[in-house]
Amino acid sequence: MKMFNSLQTLVLLALALFLAFVVPLKAQDQPKDYLAVHNRARDHVGVPHIKWHAGAARYAWNYAQIRKRDCRLKHSNSRGRYGENLAWSSGDMSGAAAVRLWVKEKSDYFHKSNTCRAGKQCGHYTQVVWKNSKWVGCAKVKCDNGGTFVTCNYFPPGNIRGRWPY
């Protein structure tokens, strides 16, 4: 009986370790995870929360399948239907981490002049917080080269020249 308890304890310990390390790897890729990071950034500038849109998510997923082959940061051809943010990592990256990467561009954005710091990008950030964007859909894919590609599509699109995001 003592051996069974030891074996049972070992199996439970192995299961606990497996869950502790594997389950979080799948975390932060659900719609609620993408939305949480978007909406925290939107709260900081006082614009309404963005909501998940299945059609935009389907568009993002279809485009991610195309980029699965090469993981290239090349924008889709949505013909102005959607705004689009892209992210790439040579390893694994969660969808929420991709959105946090875009939000980090806030430090390079000057709201008063609606410009980016010289030599820096801030258009991903301004799309995240674009006040007129109401819907977002995102997708993540593990690329054939081992990298990760994440795309989010926004409707209506933001980053309209001459307009402020908020």
HULINMO-V122400 format. One record per residue. N is the residue number from 1. RES is the residue in three letters. PSI is psi in whole degrees, -180 to 180 (999 if undefined). OMEGA is omega as a letter, one per 40 degrees, with the letter a starting at -180 (NA if undefined). Layout:
n->N res->RES psi->PSI omega->OMEGA
n->N res->RES psi->PSI omega->OMEGA
//
This chain:
n->1 res->MET psi->-38 omega->a
n->2 res->LYS psi->-39 omega->i
n->3 res->MET psi->-39 omega->i
n->4 res->PHE psi->-42 omega->i
n->5 res->ASN psi->-40 omega->i
n->6 res->SER psi->-43 omega->i
n->7 res->LEU psi->-43 omega->i
n->8 res->GLN psi->-41 omega->i
n->9 res->THR psi->-43 omega->i
n->10 res->LEU psi->-43 omega->i
n->11 res->VAL psi->-44 omega->i
n->12 res->LEU psi->-40 omega->i
n->13 res->LEU psi->-44 omega->i
n->14 res->ALA psi->-43 omega->i
n->15 res->LEU psi->-42 omega->i
n->16 res->ALA psi->-43 omega->i
n->17 res->LEU psi->-43 omega->i
n->18 res->PHE psi->-49 omega->a
n->19 res->LEU psi->-36 omega->a
n->20 res->ALA psi->-34 omega->a
n->21 res->PHE psi->-30 omega->a
n->22 res->VAL psi->-45 omega->a
n->23 res->VAL psi->-45 omega->i
n->24 res->PRO psi->-26 omega->i
n->25 res->LEU psi->-28 omega->i
n->26 res->LYS psi->-9 omega->a
n->27 res->ALA psi->163 omega->i
n->28 res->GLN psi->25 omega->i
n->29 res->ASP psi->9 omega->i
n->30 res->GLN psi->158 omega->i
n->31 res->PRO psi->-41 omega->a
n->32 res->LYS psi->-31 omega->a
n->33 res->ASP psi->-45 omega->i
n->34 res->TYR psi->-46 omega->a
n->35 res->LEU psi->-39 omega->a
n->36 res->ALA psi->-45 omega->a
n->37 res->VAL psi->-43 omega->i
n->38 res->HIS psi->-50 omega->a
n->39 res->ASN psi->-27 omega->i
n->40 res->ARG psi->-44 omega->i
n->41 res->ALA psi->-39 omega->i
n->42 res->ARG psi->-37 omega->i
n->43 res->ASP psi->-39 omega->a
n->44 res->HIS psi->-26 omega->a
n->45 res->VAL psi->6 omega->i
n->46 res->GLY psi->33 omega->i
n->47 res->VAL psi->155 omega->a
n->48 res->PRO psi->153 omega->i
n->49 res->HIS psi->149 omega->i
n->50 res->ILE psi->152 omega->a
n->51 res->LYS psi->159 omega->i
n->52 res->TRP psi->141 omega->i
n->53 res->HIS psi->118 omega->a
n->54 res->ALA psi->-37 omega->i
n->55 res->GLY psi->-43 omega->i
n->56 res->ALA psi->-37 omega->i
n->57 res->ALA psi->-39 omega->i
n->58 res->ARG psi->-43 omega->i
n->59 res->TYR psi->-46 omega->i
n->60 res->ALA psi->-44 omega->a
n->61 res->TRP psi->-44 omega->i
n->62 res->ASN psi->-42 omega->i
n->63 res->TYR psi->-38 omega->i
n->64 res->ALA psi->-35 omega->i
n->65 res->GLN psi->-35 omega->i
n->66 res->ILE psi->-43 omega->a
n->67 res->ARG psi->-10 omega->i
n->68 res->LYS psi->-33 omega->a
n->69 res->ARG psi->-37 omega->a
n->70 res->ASP psi->-12 omega->i
n->71 res->CYS psi->21 omega->a
n->72 res->ARG psi->141 omega->i
n->73 res->LEU psi->71 omega->i
n->74 res->LYS psi->126 omega->a
n->75 res->HIS psi->148 omega->i
n->76 res->SER psi->175 omega->i
n->77 res->ASN psi->74 omega->a
n->78 res->SER psi->0 omega->i
n->79 res->ARG psi->38 omega->i
n->80 res->GLY psi->-1 omega->a
n->81 res->ARG psi->-40 omega->a
n->82 res->TYR psi->150 omega->i
n->83 res->GLY psi->158 omega->a
n->84 res->GLU psi->132 omega->i
n->85 res->ASN psi->140 omega->i
n->86 res->LEU psi->148 omega->i
n->87 res->ALA psi->153 omega->i
n->88 res->TRP psi->146 omega->i
n->89 res->SER psi->146 omega->i
n->90 res->SER psi->-17 omega->i
n->91 res->GLY psi->-148 omega->i
n->92 res->ASP psi->146 omega->i
n->93 res->MET psi->134 omega->i
n->94 res->SER psi->161 omega->i
n->95 res->GLY psi->-41 omega->i
n->96 res->ALA psi->-38 omega->i
n->97 res->ALA psi->-38 omega->i
n->98 res->ALA psi->-45 omega->i
n->99 res->VAL psi->-40 omega->i
n->100 res->ARG psi->-36 omega->i
n->101 res->LEU psi->-44 omega->i
n->102 res->TRP psi->-40 omega->a
n->103 res->VAL psi->-30 omega->i
n->104 res->LYS psi->-21 omega->i
n->105 res->GLU psi->-10 omega->i
n->106 res->LYS psi->-36 omega->a
n->107 res->SER psi->-16 omega->i
n->108 res->ASP psi->8 omega->a
n->109 res->TYR psi->131 omega->i
n->110 res->PHE psi->105 omega->a
n->111 res->HIS psi->-40 omega->a
n->112 res->LYS psi->-42 omega->a
n->113 res->SER psi->-5 omega->a
n->114 res->ASN psi->47 omega->a
n->115 res->THR psi->165 omega->i
n->116 res->CYS psi->154 omega->i
n->117 res->ARG psi->141 omega->a
n->118 res->ALA psi->130 omega->i
n->119 res->GLY psi->5 omega->a
n->120 res->LYS psi->164 omega->i
n->121 res->GLN psi->144 omega->i
n->122 res->CYS psi->4 omega->a
n->123 res->GLY psi->-27 omega->i
n->124 res->HIS psi->-45 omega->i
n->125 res->TYR psi->-48 omega->a
n->126 res->THR psi->-31 omega->i
n->127 res->GLN psi->-41 omega->i
n->128 res->VAL psi->-41 omega->a
n->129 res->VAL psi->10 omega->a
n->130 res->TRP psi->117 omega->a
n->131 res->LYS psi->-29 omega->a
n->132 res->ASN psi->-11 omega->i
n->133 res->SER psi->124 omega->a
n->134 res->LYS psi->-24 omega->a
n->135 res->TRP psi->149 omega->i
n->136 res->VAL psi->149 omega->i
n->137 res->GLY psi->136 omega->a
n->138 res->CYS psi->162 omega->i
n->139 res->ALA psi->153 omega->i
n->140 res->LYS psi->142 omega->i
n->141 res->VAL psi->144 omega->i
n->142 res->LYS psi->121 omega->a
n->143 res->CYS psi->159 omega->a
n->144 res->ASP psi->-27 omega->a
n->145 res->ASN psi->7 omega->i
n->146 res->GLY psi->-10 omega->i
n->147 res->GLY psi->-179 omega->i
n->148 res->THR psi->136 omega->i
n->149 res->PHE psi->130 omega->i
n->150 res->VAL psi->135 omega->i
n->151 res->THR psi->141 omega->i
n->152 res->CYS psi->137 omega->i
n->153 res->ASN psi->136 omega->a
n->154 res->TYR psi->140 omega->i
n->155 res->PHE psi->135 omega->e
n->156 res->PRO psi->158 omega->a
n->157 res->PRO psi->153 omega->i
n->158 res->GLY psi->-158 omega->i
n->159 res->ASN psi->48 omega->i
n->160 res->ILE psi->122 omega->a
n->161 res->ARG psi->132 omega->i
n->162 res->GLY psi->-4 omega->i
n->163 res->ARG psi->149 omega->i
n->164 res->TRP psi->147 omega->a
n->165 res->PRO psi->-29 omega->a
n->166 res->TYR psi->999 omega->NA
//
